[in-house]
Amino acid sequence: MRLSVLTSDIQETTTFKKWILDIGEGKVGGLNDGETIIDIPTDLLIVNLVDPIGSLIGFVYPSIVENAKNPIYFQERAIFAPKNEVVQEINGRLLKLFLGDPQEYLSSNSLFHADFVHDEVDETLYSPDCSKWS
């Protein structure tokens, strides 16, 4: 699914945003005990049964190779997937569209805690009576 900010029909955009929020809040599809069925409007369905991921990539990223060096192009687009396996498949397909070797950039969602660095700083800055900074 892709929601374009440039959609001329404001009502359509507002309806879509409300529908997405309602899904997230569990208001769509009846009782949600961890598994439910949600009816997706036909205009949002991928109908290409032979290559659905290719169809999705083509829809979200038209002319991707020509726009590869345009950061705004990528800032305005995203594909969300329910499972990491699907994300990996989509990323793999996208990477094959470009020449050269792929590069992987790692990130961390937690900080490394080094007690010994903080202890030395604390000992030199804080007075023993714990009432004032030196």
N, C-alpha and C positions, 0 to 999 in steps of 0.2 A: 504494500500500500504506500502511496505517496501523496502527501497533501501539499499542493503548490500554494505559496503565499500569493501568487499572482492570479489566483482564481477570481474570475470576474463576478461570480455569483456568491455574494457574501452569505446568503442564507444557506446555500449548499455547504460552504465551508463551516459555518456555525453548527449545522446539523451533524456533520462528520465529526467535528471536535467533541460534541456532546456524546455521540455514539461511542467514540473511543474512551472517553472518561467513564461512561456508564459501564463499559466492559471492565475497565480497571477496578471499578468500585463494586463489581459483582451484581450490577442491576440488570444485566442482559443475560438471557438464557435460562431463567428460572433459578431454582435452588442450586447453589454452587457449593458442593461438598468436596471440592478439589478436582472435580471433573464435571463438565457440563457441555452442552451443545449450543453453539451460537450461530444463528443464521446470518451469513454475510451477504450484503446486497450484491446482486449479480454484476453491477458495474465495477465492483472491487475485486472480483474473482479473476484468477489467472486461468484462461481457458485453453491454453496450449498444453495439452496432455503429453506431447512428445518431449518437449524441453521446457518445463515450467520455469526453471531457474534462469535459463537463457532468456526467456521472455521477460522475466522480472528485471534482470540486469539491463536488457535493452530498453525497457520502459523507464527505469529509474536513472540510468546513465546513457542516454542517447549521445552518440558521437563522443564517447569517452576518450578514445585515443587522441582525437583532435583537441580535446580540452584537458589533456593530462597535466599541462603546466599552468592551468588556471585554478588557483586556490578557491576562488568564489564558486566555481562549478561544483567542487566537492563539499563546500560548506552548505550548499543548498540541497544536498541529497543524502539520503541514508536508507539502508535496508535493515529492518529489524527482523530477527529470527528467534524462534522459541528455544532452539537448542544449539549448543556449541558445534555440533556436527554439521548443522546446516550453515552456520557462519563460516566454518572452515571450507565447506564446499563452495560457497559463494565467493569467498576470498581467493580460493584457488582458481576458480574460473576467471575472476577479474585479473589476477596476476598474469595469467596466460595471454591476456590481450596485449601486454606490453613487452617490448624487447628488453633484453638484459636480464641479469640475475636479480631475483628478489632479495631484499634486505629486511631483516627482522629487528625491530626496536623493542626492547623489553622495558617494562615499567613495574612499579611496585605500589601496592595499595596500603603499605604500612611503613613506618619509619624504623630504622635501625637504632636501637637504644644502646649507647655505650656509657655504662655507669662511670667508668674511670675518668672520662673526660669531664663529666659533670661534677664529680667529687672534688677534683682538683680546683675547679673554678669556684665551687661553693666554699671550700675551705679558705681560699684567699680573699674572697669578697665579703663573707659574712662573719660577724664577730661572734666569739664563743658564748656570749650571754644571750644570743638570739634576739637582741632588741634593736640592733642597728647595723647598717651596711658600712663597711670600711671604705 
